Amino acid sequence: MYKMPGAGVDVAGGGVGTLAATGADVGWWLILGALLVVLGIAAVIAARRRNRRLARAED
């Protein structure tokens, strides 16, 4: 496992600095995941509105 230079005390196979660096990376993935969920919900709502509008136009 790669250890960052000056990464402090070892904790469970990694250093404190290493855990902080990977924690920041995980935060970006969580933000990206939340953004994808929001965009997915918006796409579903838009598709339902479109389908309702098309169904009313056929009647």
C-alpha positions in Angstrom: 0.0 0.0 0.0 1.3 3.5 -0.8 2.1 5.6 2.1 2.2 9.4 1.7 5.4 11.0 2.8 5.2 12.2 6.5 1.9 10.4 7.0 2.1 10.3 10.8 1.2 7.3 13.0 0.2 4.0 11.4 -3.4 3.1 12.0 -4.8 -0.3 10.7 -2.4 -0.6 7.7 -2.3 3.1 6.8 -1.2 6.4 8.2 -3.3 9.2 9.6 -2.5 11.4 6.7 -3.3 8.6 4.2 -6.7 8.1 5.8 -7.4 11.9 5.6 -6.5 11.9 1.9 -8.7 8.9 1.1 -11.5 10.4 3.2 -11.4 13.5 1.0 -11.7 11.3 -2.1 -14.6 9.4 -0.7 -16.4 12.8 -0.1 -16.2 13.6 -3.8 -17.7 10.2 -4.7 -20.6 10.8 -2.2 -21.3 14.2 -3.8 -21.2 12.7 -7.2 -23.5 9.9 -6.2 -26.0 12.3 -4.6 -25.9 14.5 -7.8 -26.6 11.4 -9.9 -29.6 10.5 -7.7 -31.0 14.0 -8.0 -30.6 14.0 -11.8 -32.2 10.6 -12.1 -35.2 11.8 -10.1 -35.5 14.9 -12.3 -35.4 12.7 -15.4 -38.1 10.4 -14.1 -40.4 13.4 -13.3 -39.7 15.0 -16.7 -40.6 11.7 -18.5 -43.8 11.3 -16.5 -44.9 14.8 -17.3 -44.1 14.3 -21.0 -46.0 11.0 -21.1 -49.1 12.6 -19.4 -49.0 15.5 -21.9 -48.8 13.1 -24.9 -51.6 11.0 -23.5 -53.8 14.1 -23.1 -53.0 15.1 -26.7 -54.2 11.8 -28.1 -57.6 12.0 -26.4 
